[in-house]
Amino acid sequence: MAYSVDLAPLTIRGGHSPSIVLHQRDGGRVAGGGGMTHRPTAGIFQPSSVLPTAIAAGFSL
């Protein structure tokens, strides 16, 4: 299982028809969460692989 830690503020664009911006992750370019649609991140940490050793090394700050 892949994990990611991020900060994701929700920006609401005003006007006559308020809207929000969404981001869709490309499953061919990310280790985890491909195809997921979410708020754009302000900052993200993602391990280099979904392998347990990469996750353990990446999160051992």
Residue pairs with C-beta under 8 A, 6 or more apart in sequence:
1 32
1 50
2 31
2 32
2 33
2 46
2 47
2 50
2 55
3 32
3 47
3 55
3 59
4 32
4 33
4 44
4 45
4 46
4 47
5 44
5 45
6 41
6 42
6 43
6 44
6 45
7 41
7 42
7 43
7 44
8 38
8 39
8 40
8 41
8 42
9 39
9 42
10 20
10 39
11 20
11 21
11 39
11 40
12 18
12 19
12 20
13 19
13 20
13 21
20 39
21 39
21 40
22 37
22 38
22 39
22 40
23 37
23 38
23 39
23 40
23 41
24 35
24 36
24 37
25 33
25 34
25 35
25 36
25 37
25 38
26 34
27 34
27 35
28 34
30 46
31 46
31 47
31 48
31 49
31 50
32 46
32 47
32 50
45 58
46 58
47 54
47 55
47 57
47 58
47 59
48 54
48 58
49 55
